């Protein structure tokens, strides 16, 4: 099981995550997920692990007549989401644990979860909770990252962590965001939770960034890996971030850069 620290998005992390990570890696998949959901024309939609609102933003525009409840375990992430989604009449924000959803049975036509399932302490239990609140005929849409080696920026960052901290490299990205990518395992977990008609699709996108420095700050300071790096003491967070920026610049060049990202997109009835 992943350590508790993997689920702590606090301090300046939500702001950096929203400013840098969302446009770089989350926005392309948010648009993809929203388009898949749009075709089902849900009346009521629950979003689990909404984070800073990457998917919520697109859904609120694409589905103006759908009532959306956006939830996350981390209140600081929801607070950040509200800063640019305030005043949307079809969105309600609520802190909630995906493994114990505070909603009645068969309350939603669709449940959505963007890059959150990897954080569930018990994925079968998390899926079973999603299934419980979905109406008959409804669907669960979610995505998870593919293996870290298939995601350029994250892979360069992880390789750099092994060089900077050879005895105990921070492993948050490899362990948690990129740690749940086996289609057979995902299908088995969903089946165990009672889902059927399971579709799993590999989707490749491009990840744009203004500079190697932005990418390094995003991964090293805008995710829970920040705590892992700071716990090492030396090199400092700033020094480790700079080492990642240098590695990215060697691989992709200076100025605006672009890398491959890859994820699995899943839907189940």
Secondary structure, 3 states (H helix, E strand, C coil): CCCHHHHCCCCCHHHHHHHHHHHHHHHHHHHHHHHHHHCCCCCEEEEECCCCCHHHHHHHHHCCCCEEEEEECCHHHHHHHHHHHCCCCCEEEEECECCECCCCCCCEEEEEEECCHHHCCCHHHHHHHHHHHEEEEEEEEEEEECCHHHCHHHHHHHHHHHHHCCCCCCCHHHHHHCCCCCHHHHHHHHHHCCCCCCEEEEEEEEEEECCHHHHHHHHHHCCCHHHHHHHHCCCCHHHHHHHHHHHHHHHHCCCCEEEEEEEEEEEEC
